[in-house]
């Protein structure tokens, strides 16, 4: 018996899986903005009122924040131990198929879900 309630591994793995599936794609789209696409300001003969914010600068800042978040996710994946870093990076970042991952890492068909859950809990 323990004084502390141990975390539920099934729920933890499901939450991390949902986070990685949703956030990695969103962050990649935000970080995918090329710096070369920054446009020059529009110069026209007539004075116009504009908002006080700079849309391009905000977009650039969101892209940089997204790149930083992706680097943090990758850093965290690499700090797991055993076969977990390779499994997580191949599955979530490189989006390789389960069959290819099992073949590359020499994982038995029945062991993949267990190893994946263990990696997500780490």
Buried (B, 14 or more C-beta within 10 A) or exposed (E): EEEEEEEEEEEBBEEBBEEBEEBBEEBEEBBEBEEEEEEEEEEEEEEEEEEEEEEBEEBBEBBBEBBEBBEEBBEEBEEBEEBBBBBBBBBBBEEBEBEEBBEEBEBEEEBBEEBBBBBBBB
